[in-house]
């Protein structure tokens, strides 16, 4: 740690060196911390920047993303496990379905899908299964493509039907008020009995367009 202080002073940052010099508790902590702890922490931070890491994306949302036509067989993403805080989930497109694999973490921090082989980092795991499926439905190929716009216009009728049956819903158009988008989603409810009737839809829309609240006024200004 003293070498680090001297280095900061040589780099023209005596202010930082002085701050550390007057922080004995912090210095003692740094002295007692294994060097590899910093390296491991940095690796984990870098992994959060990888394109295949989708954070707290839910299982259903991962399926919607991977089933879009922009993603081919073998497209994948890694996300945080919904049920186990320290674990991850690997979602892989297998034809017209999506397979999910739990990435477990041992007490020592090693990661594995099958206990036969473990990995220090998620990147090591991705590299391994990219080269060899090794028990997965397919080897990992391209990272899942995130589509920020509606792809309905680029799909055939059969593709649209397939995507809708698997939970896909067209995102809200630019400038669309949230209340109006909620009405649209109700019309696309998976259960036909939960969709509004024409009569219900009529009064919902009348109520919406007669709305005097600020939400509608703000939305109108955007058009």
N, C-alpha and C positions, 0 to 999 in steps of 0.2 A: 504494500500500500504506500509506503514511503517513496518507493521508486516512482509510483504513479503520481504522487504529489510533485516530485522533482521534474517529472516529464511535463506536467501541466505548467510549471513555472518556466521551463525551457521553451514551451510553445507560446509564451507570451500571455499566459492566463494565471498570473500569480493570485488573482482574486479567488479562483476555484481552489487553488492549492491551499490558500489561507483558510478557506471555509472548511476544507477537509481536515486541515491541521487542528482546527478547533472543534472537531467533532469526534472525540475519543470513542464514544459509543459506536458510531458508524464505522470508524476505522477498525475497532475490535471485531465488529460483525464481519467486515470484509475479510479480515485476516483468518477468521475461523470458517469461512465459507469455501468449500472445495471449488477449484477452478472450473471443473467440468460442469458444475451447476449452472454457471453463466452460459456455457456453450449449449447445454441442453435447453435452457430457457430461450436462447436466441433461435435455436432450431425450431422450437414450437411456435415462436412468434412469426418466423418466416413462413411456416406452413399455413398460417392464417391468410397469407397473401396469395397462395396458390389458386389458380383458376378453378381447380376441381374441388376446393373447399367451399361448401355452401352454408356453413354456420348452422344456425338453428332452423333450417328449412325442415318442414314437417314431411312425413312419409307421403301423404297424399299429394302435396305440392311437388315433391320430387318426381312422382310418377307423371304428373301433368307436364312437367318440364321435359322429361326424358322421352315421352311419347309424342312430342311434337315432331313433325316431319323433318325438321332441320337436323334432328339427331338420328344417327345411324345405329345399326346393330353394334353393340359394344361400347356405346357412349356411357359415361358414368359420372358420378359425383359422390363426394363424401360429406356427410353432415353429422351434426351432433345427435347422439342417441336421445330419443324422447323419453325413454324409461330409465336409463342408467346415466347419471350425470358425467361420469368419467370415461364413458365409452363413446364410440362413433358407429355410424351405419354407412355401409357402402351400397349404393343403389346403381344397378347396371341394367341397361336396356338389352333385352334378349328377344329379338324379333319384334312382335307387337305386344310384349309384356315387359314388366320390370321386376327384376329379382333384387331382394334385399339381403345383405349379409351383415351380421353384427361384428364390429371390430372391438374385441375386448382388450382390456388393459390389466396386466399383471401388477402385483404390488410394487415390483421394481421399476415399473414404467414401460416395460416391453409390451408391444402390441401384437395381436394375432387374430386370425380368422379361424385357422385350424391350429391346434396346439403343437402340431408337428414342426412348425417353423414360426419364429417370432422376429419382430423388427423393432429397431430403436425408434424409428420415426414413421409417420404416415407416408412420407416421400419414399422411404425404402420399401414400404408395403406396396405403394402404387407402382414403383419401378419393377418389383418382382412380378406382380400379377399382370403387368403390361407385357412382359416378355413371355409369360406362361400362365395359362388359365389356372393350372394347378388346383383343380377341384371346383373352380367357379364355372358358371354357365358359359362364359366366354372370356378371353383375355381382355383386359381393359384397353380400350382404344382411344377415342377422342373424348376430351372433356365435354360435359353437357353444355350445349349452346343455350344461352339465355336469350329468349326472344322478347324484346321490349314493346312489340307492336302486335296487332292482330294478324294472324296468318290465315284467317278464314278465306280471304279472296284468292289465296294461292293454293287452296286445297280443292280436290274434287268433292262432289256431293258424298261419295262413299267415305272419303277420308274425314269429312266434317262429321258425318254420322258416327264413325268409329271414335273420333276424339271426344265427342259429346257424351257418348256412352261410357267413356272411361273418365268422365269428370271434368273435361275441359270446358271452360266457359270464356267467351270473348271478353277481353278486358274492357273496362269502361272507356268509351271514346273521350278524346281530349275535350276538356271543358264540361263533361257530363256531370251534373249535380249528383252527389252520393244517393240522395233519396230516389231519384229517377233510376239510377243504376240498380238499386235494390229491387225496384218494381220489375225491371228487366230480368234480374236473376230469378225472381219468383216465377216468372213465366217459363223459365228453363229448369224448374225444379225436377229432380230425377223422378219423383213420385207424381204421376199425373194428377192424383187426387189433391195434391198440395198446391197445384197451380191455380191462380185466380180465374174465376169465370169471367166472361165478357162483361157482365154487369158489375162485378167487383172491380175489374180493371178500369171500367169507365169512371166509377166514382173515385178510384184512387188517383187517376190522371186528372180528373176535374179538381180534386182537392189539391193536387200538386200545383196545377197551373193557376189556382186561385190563391196560392200561398203568399202571404204578405211578409213572411219571415226574411231575415237578412240573408239566409243561405241562398234562396232563389235569386234575390237581387244581385248578390255577388256573382252568382253563376251567369246571370244575364249579361253582366258587364264584361265577361270574358269572351263572349261570342263576337 
